Amino acid sequence: GFIAMITGTALIIIGSNKFSKVAREFKDACMQEIIDQVLPNAQYSYNMGIPLSEVYKDGLLKIADRAYSEDLITGNIKGVTFKTCDLKLEERRVRTDSKGNTTVTYVPYFIGRYFVFDFNKNFKGDIVVTEGMLPSAFRGLKKIELESEEFNKKFKTYTSNSLTAFYV
């Protein structure tokens, strides 16, 4: 039993390392080419993300106890500069049982693509587009429907200024 457990653990570690290496090699060799087909002037970096200071500056997401960011894509579409990356934010939770044993776990509260757009204009009000629930920091915003029914089915849009939201 014990030898089987050690062998199984070793195989998982080796397999995980080999998978990570293959994933890195794929990203290195193929992702820029794939992105070039969709966004010809975009740049891709598998080992970079949007700096956390930029992620937190708008107050949309609370500061994580542990964060991962990778697969940065930057570019420009019709004069609008953008950045996007995979982002995972985790909150640290500590539990102590009745015997005094302490367990620390990390619980994800955001996993997905994070986007930043620079429209080169100042907008009045806040706009939040999400696939899920509205973050608690923005509870005062009003839910609106935009012109595209397809967009409205997939995303929820909240704003403090309806005119600005329709413009964007």
ZIWOSUL-V23029 format. One record per residue. RES is the residue in three letters. PHI is phi as a letter, one per 30 degrees, with the letter a starting at -180 (* if undefined). Layout:
# ZIWOSUL-V23029
RES_PHI / RES_PHI
This chain:
# ZIWOSUL-V23029
GLY_* / PHE_d / ILE_d / ALA_d / MET_d / ILE_d / THR_d / GLY_d / THR_d / ALA_d / LEU_d / ILE_d / ILE_d / ILE_d / GLY_d / SER_d / ASN_d / LYS_d / PHE_d / SER_d / LYS_d / VAL_d / ALA_d / ARG_d / GLU_d / PHE_d / LYS_d / ASP_d / ALA_d / CYS_c / MET_d / GLN_d / GLU_d / ILE_d / ILE_d / ASP_e / GLN_d / VAL_c / LEU_b / PRO_e / ASN_c / ALA_d / GLN_c / TYR_b / SER_b / TYR_d / ASN_c / MET_b / GLY_b / ILE_d / PRO_e / LEU_d / SER_e / GLU_d / VAL_d / TYR_d / LYS_d / ASP_d / GLY_i / LEU_d / LEU_c / LYS_d / ILE_d / ALA_d / ASP_d / ARG_b / ALA_b / TYR_b / SER_b / GLU_a / ASP_h / LEU_d / ILE_b / THR_b / GLY_l / ASN_b / ILE_b / LYS_h / GLY_i / VAL_c / THR_d / PHE_b / LYS_b / THR_b / CYS_a / ASP_d / LEU_b / LYS_b / LEU_c / GLU_b / GLU_c / ARG_d / ARG_b / VAL_c / ARG_b / THR_b / ASP_d / SER_d / LYS_c / GLY_i / ASN_d / THR_c / THR_b / VAL_c / THR_b / TYR_c / VAL_c / PRO_d / TYR_b / PHE_b / ILE_b / GLY_l / ARG_d / TYR_c / PHE_c / VAL_b / PHE_c / ASP_c / PHE_d / ASN_h / LYS_b / ASN_c / PHE_c / LYS_c / GLY_j / ASP_c / ILE_b / VAL_b / VAL_c / THR_b / GLU_d / GLY_b / MET_d / LEU_d / PRO_e / SER_e / ALA_d / PHE_c / ARG_d / GLY_d / LEU_d / LYS_c / LYS_d / ILE_b / GLU_c / LEU_c / GLU_d / SER_d / GLU_d / GLU_d / PHE_d / ASN_d / LYS_d / LYS_d / PHE_b / LYS_c / THR_c / TYR_b / THR_a / SER_c / ASN_b / SER_e / LEU_d / THR_d / ALA_d / PHE_d / TYR_d / VAL_d
